[in-house]
Amino acid sequence: MKDAFGLPQSLLVLGGTSDIALATARRLIARRTRTVWLAARPSPALDEAADRLRGLGAQVHTLPFDALDPASHEETLGKVFAEGDIDMVLLAFGTLGDQAHDERDPGAAVRVAQTNYTGAVSAGLVCAAALQNQGHGSLVVLSSVAAERARRANFIYGSSKAGLDTFTQGLGDALHGTGVHVMVVRPGFVRTRMTAGLQEAPLATTPEAVATAIELGLRRRSETVWVPGVLRVVMAVLRHLPRGVFRRLPV
């Protein structure tokens, strides 16, 4: 069960090698979390991540998980919930893709959409049902400010995150009153391995800053978290700009 401050004792991470997810796990372990499940494709990186979290004092398990295999999600994730209640699920997997390449290769574009949206819908519904059955818990979903408005530079990625964001908001409404808390997290540009080599955007942030915002959101039982918070205002302006003006912006 969560402690008096709303922080989880047990955590399931979908996307167990994500820099943001691991920063969040480290922060929560430093507070109260004692059991962590890292779900991802088997790899040395996953094993290394688990060992590092164990070094912080948590009991850490790894679980083979493939976002692109929705048929396996119910059985795979069901094994975790069969071991005991999970206080928080962090849905953190995703792929940025390569916009220029993916525009020329529809198959690659579809893979981005399947990973970021279809796989997340499947895993999200499985976990939401399990949380509802146990009567408590939080589902935290990493979206992006890219979900707010399509940009020429990354509209394939942005459209997949837009779908995920809308899905998560609706799921939160569906679960309202059940004891399950659903929170959408919308970071801006985050300095991670996924964004290495890309031109840094204004108001760039770090995995640790996102983790801090997630912790605060859990304590407040927020439904939406922006990182940094000023992006809420920035995106409110950009969302309402006429398309002709928006097209001319260097974004």
C-alpha positions in Angstrom: 0.0 0.0 0.0 1.0 3.6 -0.4 2.4 5.5 2.6 0.7 8.5 4.2 2.3 10.8 1.6 0.9 8.8 -1.3 4.2 7.3 -2.3 4.3 3.6 -3.4 5.9 0.7 -1.7 5.8 -1.4 -4.9 6.5 -0.2 -8.4 6.1 -1.8 -11.8 8.0 -0.1 -14.6 7.0 -0.8 -18.2 10.1 0.2 -20.1 12.6 -0.9 -17.5 15.7 0.7 -19.2 14.2 4.2 -19.7 16.4 6.9 -18.2 13.3 8.7 -16.9 11.8 5.6 -15.4 15.1 4.6 -13.7 15.5 8.1 -12.3 12.0 7.9 -10.9 12.6 4.5 -9.4 15.8 5.8 -7.7 13.9 8.7 -6.2 11.1 6.5 -5.0 13.4 4.0 -3.5 15.1 6.8 -1.6 11.7 7.5 -0.1 9.6 4.4 0.5 9.6 2.0 -2.4 11.0 -1.4 -1.6 9.9 -3.7 -4.4 10.5 -2.9 -8.1 9.6 -4.8 -11.2 11.5 -3.8 -14.4 9.7 -5.0 -17.5 11.5 -4.7 -20.8 13.1 -6.8 -23.5 15.9 -8.9 -22.0 19.3 -7.2 -22.4 22.5 -6.4 -20.5 21.2 -2.9 -20.0 18.1 -4.3 -18.1 20.3 -6.5 -15.9 22.6 -3.6 -15.1 19.7 -1.3 -14.3 18.3 -4.0 -11.9 21.6 -4.4 -10.2 22.0 -0.7 -9.6 18.6 -0.4 -8.0 19.4 -3.4 -5.8 22.4 -1.5 -4.7 20.0 1.1 -3.3 18.3 -1.4 -1.1 15.3 -2.4 -3.2 14.1 -5.9 -4.0 14.2 -5.8 -7.8 12.8 -8.3 -10.3 13.1 -8.2 -14.1 10.4 -9.3 -16.5 10.5 -10.0 -20.2 8.1 -7.5 -21.9 7.6 -6.5 -25.5 5.4 -3.5 -26.3 5.0 -4.8 -29.9 3.5 -8.1 -28.7 0.1 -7.1 -27.2 -1.1 -10.7 -27.3 1.4 -11.5 -24.5 0.6 -8.5 -22.2 -2.2 -10.0 -20.2 -0.3 -13.2 -19.3 3.1 -11.5 -18.8 1.8 -8.6 -16.6 -0.6 -10.8 -14.9 2.3 -12.7 -13.4 3.4 -9.5 -11.6 0.1 -8.8 -10.0 -0.3 -12.5 -9.0 2.7 -12.0 -6.8 1.0 -9.2 -4.8 -0.5 -5.7 -5.0 1.3 -3.1 -7.0 1.0 0.4 -5.8 2.2 2.2 -8.9 2.7 1.3 -12.6 4.9 3.6 -14.6 4.4 3.3 -18.3 7.6 4.6 -19.7 8.4 2.8 -22.9 8.5 4.5 -26.3 10.5 5.3 -29.3 11.4 8.6 -30.9 11.9 7.2 -34.4 13.6 9.1 -37.2 11.2 11.5 -38.8 13.0 12.0 -42.1 13.5 8.3 -42.5 10.1 7.3 -41.3 8.3 9.6 -43.7 9.9 7.6 -46.5 9.3 4.2 -44.9 5.7 3.7 -43.8 6.6 0.4 -42.1 9.0 2.3 -39.8 6.4 4.9 -39.1 3.9 2.2 -38.2 6.4 0.7 -35.8 6.7 4.0 -34.0 2.9 4.2 -33.7 2.6 0.6 -32.6 5.2 1.0 -29.9 4.1 4.4 -28.5 0.3 4.0 -28.9 -1.0 0.5 -29.6 1.4 -1.2 -27.2 0.7 1.4 -24.6 -3.1 1.0 -25.0 -2.8 -2.8 -24.5 -0.4 -2.6 -21.5 -2.3 0.3 -20.0 -5.7 -1.5 -20.1 -4.2 -4.7 -18.6 -2.6 -2.8 -15.8 -5.7 -0.6 -15.2 -7.9 -3.7 -14.8 -5.4 -5.2 -12.4 -5.2 -2.0 -10.3 -9.0 -1.7 -10.3 -9.3 -5.3 -9.1 -7.0 -4.7 -6.2 -8.9 -1.4 -5.5 -6.0 1.0 -5.3 -2.8 2.2 -7.1 -1.5 4.7 -9.5 -1.0 4.4 -13.3 1.5 7.0 -14.4 1.9 7.4 -18.2 4.8 9.3 -19.8 3.4 11.4 -22.6 5.1 14.4 -24.1 4.5 18.1 -24.9 4.7 16.8 -28.5 1.2 15.4 -28.0 -0.2 18.9 -27.7 0.3 20.0 -31.3 1.8 18.3 -34.4 5.1 19.8 -35.4 6.7 19.4 -38.9 9.9 18.1 -37.3 8.3 15.2 -35.4 4.7 14.7 -36.3 4.9 10.9 -36.5 6.2 10.7 -32.9 3.9 13.6 -31.8 0.8 12.0 -33.3 1.5 8.7 -31.5 1.9 10.6 -28.2 -1.3 12.5 -28.9 -3.2 9.3 -29.1 -1.6 8.0 -25.9 -2.3 11.2 -24.1 -6.0 11.2 -25.1 -6.3 7.6 -24.2 -4.8 8.1 -20.8 -7.1 11.0 -20.0 -10.1 8.9 -21.0 -8.9 6.0 -18.9 -8.5 8.3 -16.0 -12.1 9.4 -16.3 -13.2 5.8 -16.6 -11.4 4.9 -13.4 -12.5 7.9 -11.4 -14.0 6.8 -8.1 -12.5 3.3 -8.3 -9.5 4.0 -6.1 -7.2 4.0 -9.0 -5.3 7.2 -9.7 -4.2 8.0 -13.4 -1.6 10.6 -14.1 -0.4 11.9 -17.4 3.2 13.3 -17.5 4.1 15.7 -20.3 7.8 16.5 -20.3 9.5 18.7 -22.8 12.9 17.9 -24.3 14.6 15.6 -21.8 18.3 14.9 -22.0 18.4 11.2 -22.2 20.1 8.5 -24.3 17.1 8.6 -26.7 17.7 12.3 -27.4 21.5 12.2 -27.5 22.8 13.9 -30.6 19.6 15.9 -31.2 19.5 19.7 -31.1 18.4 20.7 -27.7 15.1 22.5 -27.4 14.4 25.5 -25.2 13.4 24.6 -21.6 15.2 21.3 -21.8 15.1 19.2 -18.7 16.6 16.1 -17.1 15.3 12.7 -16.1 15.9 13.7 -12.4 13.7 16.7 -12.8 10.9 14.6 -14.4 11.3 12.1 -11.5 10.9 15.0 -9.0 7.7 16.2 -10.7 6.3 12.7 -10.7 6.9 12.4 -7.0 5.1 15.7 -6.4 2.3 14.6 -8.7 1.8 11.4 -6.7 1.7 13.3 -3.4 -0.9 15.7 -4.8 -2.7 13.0 -6.8 -2.4 15.2 -9.8 -4.0 14.2 -13.1 -1.6 16.1 -15.4 2.0 17.0 -14.8 4.1 19.3 -17.0 7.9 19.3 -16.8 9.0 22.0 -16.5 5.7 23.5 -15.3 6.0 26.7 -17.5 5.4 24.5 -20.5 1.7 24.4 -19.6 1.5 28.1 -20.5 3.8 27.9 -23.5 1.8 25.1 -25.0 -1.5 26.8 -24.3 -0.3 29.6 -26.5 1.2 27.4 -29.2 -1.9 25.3 -29.3 -4.1 28.2 -30.3 -1.9 29.8 -32.9 -3.3 29.9 -36.4 -1.7 27.2 -38.5 -0.2 29.7 -41.0 1.7 31.3 -38.1 2.6 28.1 -36.4 4.2 26.7 -39.7 6.6 29.6 -39.7 7.9 29.0 -36.2 11.3 27.3 -35.8 9.9 24.4 -33.9 
